[in-house]
């Protein structure tokens, strides 16, 4: 089964609402995976505006 991604913050979600932005706006069409452990120490996370650790996609439809 395809994983779902929040369209607002691009975080992978397993429940019925996104834990970051509290919305239920999901997509199953995405590309690229990024794991962020330390958003403050990651230049990529800062460039993408990621503030919390987790699994993110790079592009979502």
Buried (B, 14 or more C-beta within 10 A) or exposed (E): EEEBBBBBBBBBBEEEEBEBEEEEEBBEEBEEEBEBEEBEEBEEBEEBEBEEBBBBBEEBE
